[in-house]
Amino acid sequence: MNNQINQDGCNLVLAVIKSAVEDLEVKERKERAKKWLESESTGPRTFNWYCNLIDLDPCWARRKIGMAS
């Protein structure tokens, strides 16, 4: 885990990512979630930014959720 974030922060990041993955199953939110998860942006509040906070490889995460980039 990244030194910049504690366990509670890590749990929050994982909850954000989990929410996006769950949104892939909701018709009204699917496209927005897909766009967010597939984005290569590294700015604040992007998928890559959240992954970096918890030392999670975004490419690996995308493969695990079936979104290989």
C-alpha angles and dihedrals in degrees: 000000000000114000090233095068135053129215093272090051090049090052090051092051091049090050090054092050092044090052091054091049091050089049089062086074095052113085095213093050103032100096094046092048092047092050091049094048094046097045117116092204116123099195124121117302094012123129091251091049092052091047091051091052090062098032093249118150105235093208091054091047092050091051091050092054092045098257102113110183 
